[in-house]
Amino acid sequence: MRNKRKIFFAHSAGEQDGKGKGSFDLVAHLRAALGEDYEVLFPVVNEPDSPAYHHWKTMLDHEFSKTHEPVILVGHSLGGSVLLKYLSEEQTNLHIEGMFLVATPQWNKDGWDMSEWAVKKDFTKRLPPVREYYFYHCLEDPIVSIEHLLFYRKVFKNAIFRELPCKDHGFSNGLKELADDIRLTTGDN
Protein backbone atom coordinates (compact mmCIF):
# COMPACT_ATOMS: atom_id res chain seq x y z
CA MET A 1 0.00 0.00 0.00
CA ARG A 2 1.40 3.39 -0.97
CA ASN A 3 1.42 6.45 1.25
CA LYS A 4 -1.48 8.85 1.06
CA ARG A 5 -0.94 11.91 -1.10
CA LYS A 6 -0.77 15.05 1.04
CA ILE A 7 -2.97 18.03 0.32
CA PHE A 8 -2.42 21.23 2.28
CA PHE A 9 -5.60 23.31 2.28
CA ALA A 10 -5.26 27.05 3.04
CA HIS A 11 -8.70 28.22 4.11
CA SER A 12 -10.77 31.34 3.49
CA ALA A 13 -11.17 34.16 6.00
CA GLY A 14 -13.65 33.70 8.82
CA GLU A 15 -14.43 30.97 11.29
CA GLN A 16 -13.69 27.43 10.11
CA ASP A 17 -15.04 25.33 12.95
CA GLY A 18 -18.15 23.70 11.52
CA LYS A 19 -20.70 23.24 8.80
CA GLY A 20 -21.50 26.44 6.93
CA LYS A 21 -18.39 28.25 8.15
CA GLY A 22 -15.54 29.36 5.89
CA SER A 23 -13.94 26.54 3.93
CA PHE A 24 -15.17 23.76 6.23
CA ASP A 25 -17.80 22.37 3.83
CA LEU A 26 -15.52 22.58 0.78
CA VAL A 27 -12.85 20.60 2.66
CA ALA A 28 -15.41 17.98 3.74
CA HIS A 29 -16.57 17.53 0.14
CA LEU A 30 -13.00 17.36 -1.13
CA ARG A 31 -12.11 14.66 1.42
CA ALA A 32 -15.17 12.64 0.43
CA ALA A 33 -14.55 13.05 -3.32
CA LEU A 34 -10.88 12.07 -3.14
CA GLY A 35 -11.24 9.18 -0.71
CA GLU A 36 -8.65 7.34 1.34
CA ASP A 37 -5.72 7.81 -1.07
CA TYR A 38 -5.43 11.47 -0.04
CA GLU A 39 -4.90 13.19 3.29
CA VAL A 40 -6.31 16.72 3.38
CA LEU A 41 -4.50 18.80 5.98
CA PHE A 42 -6.68 21.69 7.14
CA PRO A 43 -4.88 23.68 9.84
CA VAL A 44 -6.65 26.83 10.97
CA VAL A 45 -4.72 30.05 11.39
CA ASN A 46 -4.91 31.99 14.68
CA GLU A 47 -7.84 34.42 14.72
CA PRO A 48 -9.31 33.36 11.34
CA ASP A 49 -12.23 35.78 11.72
CA SER A 50 -9.77 38.67 12.07
CA PRO A 51 -6.94 37.55 9.75
CA ALA A 52 -3.48 39.05 9.71
CA TYR A 53 -0.68 38.01 7.37
CA HIS A 54 1.85 37.51 10.19
CA HIS A 55 -0.43 34.82 11.67
CA TRP A 56 -0.56 33.08 8.31
CA LYS A 57 3.22 33.30 7.86
CA THR A 58 3.80 31.78 11.30
CA MET A 59 1.42 28.92 10.60
CA LEU A 60 2.82 28.23 7.12
CA ASP A 61 6.42 28.32 8.42
CA HIS A 62 5.48 25.68 11.00
CA GLU A 63 3.40 23.46 8.72
CA PHE A 64 5.73 23.55 5.74
CA SER A 65 8.84 22.86 7.86
CA LYS A 66 7.44 19.43 8.71
CA THR A 67 6.36 18.58 5.14
CA HIS A 68 9.03 16.46 3.43
CA GLU A 69 7.07 14.53 0.81
CA PRO A 70 5.46 15.96 -2.34
CA VAL A 71 2.43 18.09 -1.54
CA ILE A 72 -0.58 19.47 -3.36
CA LEU A 73 -1.57 23.00 -2.32
CA VAL A 74 -5.18 24.17 -2.36
CA GLY A 75 -6.09 27.72 -1.46
CA HIS A 76 -9.64 28.98 -1.04
CA SER A 77 -10.32 32.72 -1.25
CA LEU A 78 -7.91 34.50 1.14
CA GLY A 79 -5.99 31.24 1.53
CA GLY A 80 -5.19 31.20 -2.18
CA SER A 81 -3.75 34.69 -2.17
CA VAL A 82 -1.82 33.92 1.03
CA LEU A 83 -0.18 30.90 -0.61
CA LEU A 84 0.91 33.01 -3.58
CA LYS A 85 2.30 35.76 -1.35
CA TYR A 86 4.06 33.39 1.02
CA LEU A 87 5.62 31.20 -1.67
CA SER A 88 6.85 34.21 -3.63
CA GLU A 89 8.45 35.84 -0.58
CA GLU A 90 9.77 32.96 1.54
CA GLN A 91 12.30 30.19 0.95
CA THR A 92 10.82 26.71 1.14
CA ASN A 93 11.94 23.20 0.31
CA LEU A 94 8.46 22.07 -0.67
CA HIS A 95 8.06 19.75 -3.61
CA ILE A 96 4.74 21.06 -4.97
CA GLU A 97 2.89 18.70 -7.31
CA GLY A 98 0.21 21.24 -8.12
CA MET A 99 -1.45 24.40 -6.88
CA PHE A 100 -5.24 24.77 -7.00
CA LEU A 101 -6.65 28.22 -6.25
CA VAL A 102 -10.38 28.72 -5.69
CA ALA A 103 -12.08 32.15 -5.77
CA THR A 104 -8.76 33.87 -5.09
CA PRO A 105 -8.76 37.64 -4.60
CA GLN A 106 -5.85 39.84 -5.57
CA TRP A 107 -4.89 42.73 -3.34
CA ASN A 108 -2.86 45.07 -5.55
CA LYS A 109 -4.02 48.51 -6.70
CA ASP A 110 -6.21 47.10 -9.48
CA GLY A 111 -7.82 44.68 -6.99
CA TRP A 112 -8.78 45.29 -3.38
CA ASP A 113 -5.70 47.48 -2.73
CA MET A 114 -4.57 46.19 0.67
CA SER A 115 -0.78 46.12 0.93
CA GLU A 116 -0.70 43.60 3.79
CA TRP A 117 -1.97 40.89 1.41
CA ALA A 118 -0.58 42.15 -1.92
CA VAL A 119 2.00 40.25 -3.92
CA LYS A 120 5.04 42.01 -5.34
CA LYS A 121 4.97 43.11 -8.97
CA ASP A 122 7.14 40.26 -10.26
CA PHE A 123 5.86 37.63 -7.81
CA THR A 124 5.43 34.89 -10.42
CA LYS A 125 9.19 34.92 -11.07
CA ARG A 126 9.82 34.27 -7.38
CA LEU A 127 7.50 31.27 -6.99
CA PRO A 128 9.09 27.85 -6.48
CA PRO A 129 8.68 25.25 -9.21
CA VAL A 130 5.10 24.01 -9.45
CA ARG A 131 4.11 21.47 -12.06
CA GLU A 132 0.63 22.89 -12.66
CA TYR A 133 -1.52 25.82 -11.55
CA TYR A 134 -5.31 25.70 -11.65
CA PHE A 135 -7.67 28.60 -10.93
CA TYR A 136 -11.42 28.21 -10.27
CA HIS A 137 -13.86 31.10 -10.13
CA CYS A 138 -17.61 31.53 -10.49
CA LEU A 139 -18.55 34.02 -13.17
CA GLU A 140 -20.95 35.64 -10.71
CA ASP A 141 -19.03 35.22 -7.44
CA PRO A 142 -20.85 37.55 -5.00
CA ILE A 143 -17.73 38.25 -2.92
CA VAL A 144 -14.66 38.13 -5.21
CA SER A 145 -15.63 39.41 -8.63
CA ILE A 146 -14.41 37.75 -11.81
CA GLU A 147 -12.04 40.70 -12.40
CA HIS A 148 -9.74 39.17 -9.78
CA LEU A 149 -9.43 36.04 -11.91
CA LEU A 150 -8.64 38.20 -14.94
CA PHE A 151 -5.60 39.57 -13.08
CA TYR A 152 -4.29 36.03 -12.55
CA ARG A 153 -5.03 35.11 -16.15
CA LYS A 154 -2.66 37.93 -17.24
CA VAL A 155 0.25 36.86 -15.04
CA PHE A 156 -0.05 33.05 -15.22
CA LYS A 157 0.36 32.28 -18.91
CA ASN A 158 0.41 28.48 -18.60
CA ALA A 159 -2.18 27.96 -15.86
CA ILE A 160 -5.50 26.26 -16.36
CA PHE A 161 -8.51 28.50 -15.66
CA ARG A 162 -11.97 27.19 -14.85
CA GLU A 163 -14.57 29.94 -15.16
CA LEU A 164 -17.69 28.35 -13.70
CA PRO A 165 -21.28 29.28 -14.58
CA CYS A 166 -22.39 29.85 -10.97
CA LYS A 167 -22.93 32.44 -8.24
CA ASP A 168 -20.92 30.77 -5.51
CA HIS A 169 -17.95 31.70 -3.38
CA GLY A 170 -17.85 29.24 -0.49
CA PHE A 171 -18.57 26.07 -2.51
CA SER A 172 -20.39 24.54 0.44
CA ASN A 173 -21.75 21.87 -1.93
CA GLY A 174 -18.25 21.02 -3.14
CA LEU A 175 -16.35 21.64 -6.35
CA LYS A 176 -16.23 18.50 -8.48
CA GLU A 177 -13.77 20.06 -10.95
CA LEU A 178 -11.25 20.56 -8.14
CA ALA A 179 -11.22 16.88 -7.14
CA ASP A 180 -11.13 15.78 -10.79
CA ASP A 181 -8.17 18.07 -11.56
CA ILE A 182 -6.25 16.91 -8.48
CA ARG A 183 -6.67 13.31 -9.57
CA LEU A 184 -5.58 14.22 -13.10
CA THR A 185 -2.46 16.04 -11.87
CA THR A 186 -1.43 13.16 -9.62
CA GLY A 187 -2.22 10.50 -12.21
CA ASP A 188 -4.99 8.97 -10.07
CA ASN A 189 -7.84 9.41 -12.56
HELIX and SHEET records of a PDB file:
HELIX    1   1 PHE A   24  LEU A   34  1                                  11    
HELIX    2   2 GLY A   35  ASP A   37  5                                   3    
HELIX    3   3 TYR A   53  SER A   65  1                                  13    
HELIX    4   4 LEU A   78  GLU A   89  1                                  12    
HELIX    5   5 PHE A  123  ARG A  126  1                                   4    
HELIX    6   6 ILE A  146  VAL A  155  1                                  10    
HELIX    7   7 LYS A  176  THR A  186  1                                  11    
SHEET    1   A 6 TYR A  38  LEU A  41  0                                        
SHEET    2   A 6 ARG A   5  ALA A  10  1                                        
SHEET    3   A 6 VAL A  71  HIS A  76  1                                        
SHEET    4   A 6 ILE A  96  VAL A 102  1                                        
SHEET    5   A 6 TYR A 133  CYS A 138  1                                        
SHEET    6   A 6 ILE A 160  LEU A 164  1                                        
END                                                                             
